[in-house]
């Protein structure tokens, strides 16, 4: 549990007591500080709550228990590592599974498409379930590695009665457009061999004059069913799927059979109906040949003959696991306020308190917690999701570990931990690493060297809701910090050391494949391999980050509480901007639309100040004593120490740079020393030449 130390200085603003949200927050924070959530702790708290409060908590928990991209208002069934195989393998229905990463920008933009698809084919739910699994969760890491999820989102089709086994990872669906996904889905469903008894006939029939044969229908269960009406959908294109989709739409409608007829001799696509009593054929008019128009024409005909077709709701009323064990629960189904639920709700309120404090401190703060969480997620999750690590991917891992060992601000245990992880990778030589073995070794080393991490929570990179910021934000922060530390260090002479490690990591390990491609294209466009100095590396990364912010401003990945703006802002560093005066060799990269350009010397000074080792903020650590601390600017968060740690960036105008100021100070001190020495010499010389009366009398 994160311990939140709240500063008692005047800068902290007490919440307005009149707000019901503030009262709830205060109540929960008080509960956290006074109630032990161990054995029986939540029971004690539950006894103090009224029935109304318990129901209120339970409702909030139910609304937030699925913290991925899909919730109870969607038609998408959320899966976990604990129930994926149970709900996909050996089932009398097919499954369409999306493996996604809630931090992946493309996944967030794709989520509305997946929700709409699930809604549009909800009428097929007895035949196929539309599901999703969040691979960004630690508990799902192993299952995503087992199913060889290499990019996000990854979509797989699992046929009915799909059996578990080696390399049984489903059939790939590479399309990301809704209609193309549906086309691919019905193609897979058409080829299903082991069909359940309710599986419709998806095989196209030939044109026949024997209409009575259409009504002698024998189901897969052996029962004979005679429909009242048979609808024939003629498609000239053998590869079209409109007929198949409509068959699936009416697969469980009583007294109705729908067939797809492939007859290229007919002048156009069309729809006809055969009456089971008279065997007469009637052509039904349709404005446009498509799934919706054909389906509407059939429904209209059925309503005219007093056959009611119930429209399927576009919202799912049940999620995977409803009832017993709904969300990893124990069953019980009563929805009572459990110990886990109370604890989860309190953690949510704690996060709200942390976000409020971070907002008060401002954006220009680097938190030790975010640096550690980025490294933790990379080592324990992103890297380990590959079954094998070899070739360029292995080289990228070595480069990444090298810069972490050199520049990451870990305690003694942490430095030994990183060094031993790197040695484990180096011992593999040019061979391959097993991803699962790598994760197991990293976990073992963490246990042997514990305590390693002083954080278990995102702080500055915490998003306003799940899936926003966090790891991508932490990764940017980490590499900004590493470029500055490399620039301020003599451990390596290579200006590309950190940028090369970053490029290799994002290319080979970053889960959002679209984001990775964008970064690689940007790196080539901005000439990453031509960076000549360490200071240029700091500025290259800063400029590229601003380019990404500009591209993603207003995107679905943007956190409304943390808009993507050009950094540093004018309020953080007014001297970092100036009117356009020069023509830089890469001028477009350093100019702004308001007629200003970046003052690169000021920006560099600002970045080195912000990402300095001694500027790391220890707020939100569960044990700040574990964080590395030096003799300057490394006090725990709280009171006057906090104020000292948060001194604003001091700028010296457009004329003098930070180096100029330091050099001037050195000259100033040297001049003072020389003046003092000169005064002493004059005084000493004057003392020796002073004449006394007896000296004068003696000379006389």
N, C-alpha and C positions, 0 to 999 in steps of 0.2 A: 504494500500500500504506500502511495506517495505521501510523504509528510510535507505539508504546505506550511512554510513559515511566512506569516504575514507581518510585514513591517509595521511598526507602531509609529513611524514618523508621520509628520503632518501631511505628507504627500499622498497617504493612503486615504481614499474616500470611502466612508461607511455607506453601505447600500441604503437606499430609501426604505424606511421601515414600513411605509404604507403599501409597498408592493408585495403582492401575494407570493410572487416568485422569489423575492428576497427573503421573505419569512421562511419559505420552504428550504431555501439554501442554508439559511442560518440554522434551522432545525437539524438538517442533515449533517452540517459541519460539526454542530454540537454533539450529535450522535456519534460521529466518527471519533471525536476526541474523548468521549466518555464511555463508549460501549465497546467491549471486546468482541470482535467478529469471529472469534474462534468457536470452540465447542460451546453451544448454548448461548453465544453472544447475541445472535440475531433473534433468538427466542425471547430473550429479555427485552429487546427493543420492540418486538412484535406485541408483547404484552402491554407495552406502554401506548400503543397506537389504537385509536378507535377503529371500529369497523369501517367507517367512512374513509379514514386515512389509509387503511390497509387496501381497500378497493381502489383508492386513488393511486397508490403506489403500484398496484398490480397492473392497472390500466396503462400507466406510463411505461412499465417494464415491457408489456406486450407490444406497445408501439415501437419500442426500440430494441427488441431482442434480436432482430435480424439487422445487423449493422452493415451489411454489404450494400450492393447496388439495387437489391430487390427486397420488397417487404410484403406484408400481408395484403396490401391493396393490389398487388400484381397477380397475374395468372401464371407467373413463373414459380416453380417449386424449388426452394433452396435446399441444397444438399450439403453434407459435411463428409469428412473422411470416415466418420463412424457409420454412416448409413448409405453411402454411395453404392457400394456393391450390393447391399441388401435390397435397394430400391431399383437397381438397374439390371442386375444379373438374375436370370431364371425367373423373369416376370412374364405374365401373359399379356404384355403390352410392350411396345417399343419405347425408347427414350432418346430424346435429343438433349445432349448435355453441353452447356457452355462452361468451359474452364476459363475463368477471368481473374483479373487482378484489380481490386478496387482502387488502387493507386494509379492504374494505367489510364492515361488520357483518352486513348482510343476506346478503351472498354467503357468509360463513362459516356462517351458519345454514342457508342453502340447500344448501350443499355435500353434507350427508348425504342430502338428497332426490335430488340429481343422481346421487350414487353409487348409491343404491338403484335409481333408474330404470335406470341403465346395467346394473346387475346383473340386474334383472328382465327386460330385453329383450335380454340377451346372446345368446339363441338367434336373434336377428334380425341378428346382426352381418354376415352375408353380404349383407344388404339395406340396413342403415343402421348407421352408426358414431356413437356418442355421444362427443363430444369437448368440449374446453374450452381456452380461451386466456386467459392472465392479462394484462389490459391495464395492470396496475400496473407492468409491466416496461418500462423505457425502450425496449428494442429492439422492443417490440410497440406502441408508441405510434402510429406512423404507420399501421399496418394497422388499428388500432381506429378511427382517425379516418377512414380510407378507407371502412370499413364502417359509418360513422355510428353508432357506439356512444355514445349520449347518457346512458345510465343503466346501472347494474349491479344484478343480472345482466341481460344482453340475450341472448335465445335466438333463433336463426335456423335455419330448415330449408332445406337445399340438396338439390334433387332429383338423381337420377342424371344424369350428363353435363351438369351445370350449367356453362354457358359464362361465361367472364370477359367483362367489358365495363362500360360506363358504367352506374352505378346498379344493378349486379348484386350485391346485398348479401343475398340470401336472403329467405325468407318469414318474417315475424315470428311468434313463439310467445309470447304475452303471459301465459300461465298460469304459475303457480309451484307448483301442486299436482301431485304425481306423476301421479295418475290423469288429471287434465285435460290434462297435457302429453301423455300417451300417447294420449288421445282426439284431440287436435289433430294429433299425429304421424300416426296411421293415416288421418285425413282427408286430410292432404297426400299420403300414400303412395297413397291410393285415386285421387287425381287426377293422378298421374304419367302423362305422355304418352309420353316417350321411355324405354321400359322395357327393362331388361337382360333377357337370355334366361332368367335364373333368377327373374324377378319373378313372384309368384303372382297368380292371378286374384282380385282383391278386389271384383269387381262382383257384386252380389246377383243370384241367379237366381230365376226364377219357379217356382212349384210345377209339377212335370211328372209325368205318368204313365208316360212313356217312360224307365224307369230305365236302360236300356242306353246311352242317349245320354250319361249321366253318366260312362261309362267310356271313351268315345272322346275321349281327351284329347290335344290337340296342343300341345306346348310352343312358346314363342316362337322357339325355334331350329329349329322345323319337325319335330322328332322326335315320333313317336307313342308315348305311354306309356299302358299300361293298368294302373290300380291294382287292388289286391285288394279294398280297401274304400273306400267313399265315405261321408264323414260330412256330415250335413246339420244345420246349426245354424239353427233358425228363430227369428227375432226379430220381434216385433210392431211394435216401434218402429223406424221407418226410419232414425232418427238414432243408434241404439245402435251401439256399436263392439265389443261382446264377440265377435261372430262374426269380425270382421276381425282382432282380436288373436289368436284361436285359429288362424285360417288362417296367420298369420305364424309362430306357434309351431311348426306342423307343415309349413312350406313346403318343407323339404328332407328330410322323412321318406320313405324309399322305400316303395312299394306303398300309399301313402295319398294321398287327395285330400280336401280339406275345402272345403265351399261354405257360403255364407251365403244363407239363403232368407228372403225377406220375404213372409210370408203372414198378413195381418191377420185372416183368417177362422178361424185356429186359436185355441183357447181360451187358450193360454198359450205362453210361450217353451219351447223344447224341443230335444232332441238325438236324432237317429236315425242309424242306419248301414245302408248298402245293401251286401249281400254280392255281390261281383263274379261269383261262380259261379252262384248261384241267383237273384240279383236280388231276394232277399227283403229286406224292410225290418223292422228291429228298433228299437224305441224304447229308448234307454238311460236308465236312471234317474239323476237328479241331484238332490241335496238342495236346492241353491240355484243359480239361474241367474247365473253369473259366470264370469269367465275361468278362475280356478283350478279351480272345480268341473267345468266342461266339459272342460278340459284333462285333469284327473285321470280323468274317466270314459272319455275316448278312450284314454288310456294303459292303463288297466285292461283295456279290451276288446282292445287290441293284444297285451298280455302273455298274455291268455287264449288267443290264437291264435298264440302263439309268435313274435310280431314284437317285437323289442327296440327300445325307444325310449331312446336315450341322453340322460340329463339333462345339460343344458349347465351347465358350471361357472359359479358366480357370481363368479368372479374371473378377470380377464383375465391371460393369461400373457405377452402381448406388448403393448408400447406402440408408438405411432406412431414409426417410425424405428428399430425393432429391426433389428439387422444393420448394414448400411452406414449410417453417419451417424446412429446412434441418437439421440444428443443433440448434434447439431451436430458430431459427430466425423468422423473421416476414414474410417470403415469399419474394416477391420482385424479387428473383431469379437473380437479376442483378449482385450479387457478389460485390457490392460496398463496399468501406472501411467504416465500421460503427464505431460508438463510442466504442462499446464493442470490436470489432476486434483490433482497435488501442490500447486500454487499455491492451488487452491480449498479443499483440505483445510486448508492452513495458515491461510487467511483465516478459516475456521470456528473454528479453535482460537484465533485472535487475538480473534475476537468473544467467545468464552467468557471470555478473560482480561479483556477490557474490561468485560463484564457483571459479573464478580466485583469489579472495582475500583469500578464505579458502585454496586454494592450496598453496598460498604464505606463509601462516602461518604454514602449516604443519599439520600432522595427529594427533599429540599428544596434541590436544586442545579440551576441553569439553565446549560446547556452551549451555548457558541457554536456548536458543531458541529450541534446539533439545530435551532437557529434558522436556520442557513444551509441545512441539508438540507431544511427545510420550504419555504423560499423557492425553492430549486432545483427541488424536485418540483412546486411550484405553477406556476412559470414555464415549465419545460421539458416538463411532462407534462399536468397537469390542464387548464390553460387552452388548450393547443394541441390538445386532443383534439376540439375543435369545428371543423367545416369553415368555418363563418362565425361571426364575433363581431359582434353588432349589437344595437341597442335597449338594453334594460335590462342585458343581459349586457356590453355595451361600457361602460356607465356604471359597473357594478360593477367592471370591470377598472381603470378610471381611479381610482376611490376606493381600491381596494386598492393601486395603485402610489403614490398620493399619501401614504398613511400609511407605506409602506415607505421612500420617499424621505426623509420627515421624521424617522422614528424608528428605522429599522433600523440596528444596529451594524455597519456595513461600513467597510472601509478606504477610502482615497481612490479606488482603482480601482473598488471596489464601488459607491461613491456615484455616481461618474460613469456606471457601468454602469446603475444603476437610473434615474438621471435621463434617460439617453438612451433607455432602454426606454419610460419614461413619455412622452417627447417623441414617439417613434415612434407611440404610441397616440393622443396628442393630435392629431398631424398628420392622423389619419384623419377628424377632425371628427365630424360626425354620420353619416358613412358606415359601411360595414361593414368589418371586418378579416377577412382570410383567415387561418384558423387555422394552416395549414401555413406561410404566409409569416411569420406572427408568430414561430413557433418558429425558423424559419431566421434571422430578424433577431436574435432573442435570442441564438442560438448565435454569430452573427457578431460581435455586440457583446461577448460574453464573450471571444471570441478576440482582438478588438482591444484590450480592456482588461485582458487577463490579466496577472498572476494576480488573479482576482476572489474566488473562494471559497478559504477556508483549510481547508475540510473536505471529505471525500468519504465520510463514514461517520456513521451514527447512533450516538450515545453514550448519553446518558441515556434516550433513547426507543427504544433497541434492545430488541427482544422476545426472549423465550426461544426462539422459533422463528419462522420466516418467516410474515408475514401478521399478526403481533400487534404492536400499538402502532405504532411507527415514524411514518408520516405523520400519522395522526389525533392521536397524542400530540404530534408536532412542531407541528401546526397550533394545538392548544390552547396550547402553550407560547408560540408566536409571538404570538398575540393577547393572552395575559396580559401578555407583555413589552411589547407596543405600548400597551396601556391604561395601564400604569404609567408608561411614558416620556411618554405624552401628558399624564398628570396632573402630571408633574414638569416639564413644559415650557410655555413661553408662545408656542409657534409657532402655536397655534390656540386660539380661544376656544370651539370647539364641543365640548360634552361627548359628543356622539354620533359624533364623527369616526371613531373606531376601531370602535365597535360597528356603525355603518352599513356600514363597509367589510367587516367580518366577516360581517354578515348577507347582504350582496350577494354576497360570495364563496361562502359555503356554499350559498346559494339557486341560484346560477347555475353554479358550477364544481365543487363537491365531488362526487366520483364516486359516493359511496353515496347513491342517491336517497332511500332510506328514512330514512337518517340526516339528510339535508337537510330532509325533511318534518317529522321529529320536532323538529329545531332551530327551524324556522320556527313551528311550533305552540307550542313552549315560549316563544319570544321574544314572541309575541302574548299568551300567558297571563301572562307575567311583566312585561308592559308595558315592553318595551325602549324604545319611543319616548317614554316619560315620564321617562327618566333626565335629571336636571337639572344634575348637576355631573360633573366628571371623576373625582372620588373615587367617586361613585355608579356610574360606568361600571366602575371597577375591581371594586367589590363585586358589581355585577350579573353580570359575567362569572364571577367566582369562585362565586357562589351557583348560577348556572345550570350550571356545570361539576359542582358537587357533586350537583345534581339528576340530571344524566346519569349520574354514577357510581353513584348509588343505584339508578337504573332498570336499569343494565347489570351490576350486581353479580351474579356467578354466571352471566353470559351466556357464549355460545360465544366472544365476542370478548375475554373477560377473560384476561389473561396470568396464569397461576398464580404466577409470580414477582413480579407487580406487581398485587395485588388492588385492585379499585376501592373505595376507602374515602373517608370524608369528610375533606377536607383543609382546613387542616392538622391532623394528628393531635395527640392530647393530648400525646404525647411531644415533638413538634416545637414546640408552643406551648400550654402548659398554660393561660396567661392568655387564650387566644382563646376559651375556653369558660367559662360561668358558669351558675349556677342561674337559672331563668327569673324575671326581675324586672319586665319591661316588656311592654307590648302594642304591638308594632311594627305599623305600617300594613300590612305584608305578613308578619305574624308567622310563618305557616306556612313561609315560605321560609327563615327564619333560625333555626328551632328544630330540635331533635334529639329522637329517640325516647327518649333516656335521661333526659329531664327537664331537660336543659340547653339553653341558647341560645347563639348566637354573640355574643361581645363584638366588635361591629363595628369599634370604634376600634382594638382590638388586632389584629383580622384585617387591617384596612387597613394598619396599620404593618408587620405581618408581610409582607404581599404587596409593599409598596413596598421593603422590605428585601431580600426574596428576588429580585425582578425588577429590582433596581437595575442601572444600567449597569455600575458597577464590580464587581458580583458575578458577572458572567458567568465561567464556568469554562472554561479553555482546554484542558482535558484531552482528548486524543484527536485534536487537529488534526494534519493532516499537515505543516503549517507554521504554528506559532503566531505567527510574526513578521508574518504577513499579517493577523491579527486586529487590529482597532483597540484601541489601548492608551493609557490616560491616565496621569496621575501618581499615581493612587491605586488600589490593589487590582488592578493589571493586570500581574502578573508571570506568567511561564510556570509551568506546573505542575511541582512537584517540591520535595521537602524542606521547609524551613521556610516557603518561599513558599506552598506548598500549604496548610500548616497555617494560615497567616495568612488565606488566601483562604477557608478553610472555617470561620471563626468562627461560632459558633452565634448564633441570633437572641436578642437581649437584650430581655427584657420588663421592664416597670417596674410591674407590678401593675395592679389594676383601677381605681386612683384617678387616676393621672396618665397621660396619653397621651404620645405621642412629641413632639407640639407643645408640651405643657406642660413636658416636660423641657428642650427647647431654650430655651424662654422663661425658665425658671428659671435655666438656665446663663448666659443673657445677663444677667439681673438680678444674678446672683452676681458675674460679671466686672465689671459696672458698679459694684457696691458696693465691690469691692476697689480699683478704680481711684480711686473717690471717697475712700476711706479713705487711700490712699497720698498723694493730693493734699492732703488735710487735714493729715496728719502733716507733710508738707513745709512747709506754710504755718505750722504751729505752731512747727516748728523754726526756720524763717526769722525769724519774729516774735520768738521768744525770743532769737535771736542778736543782733538789733538792740537789744534793751532791756537787755542784760547790762552791768553797771557794773564798771568797773575802778578800782583805788586812785587812780591819778593823776587820774581824772575827779572823784572825790570831793574830793581835795585842791584841785583847781582850783576847784571850786565854793565850797569853804571860803574 
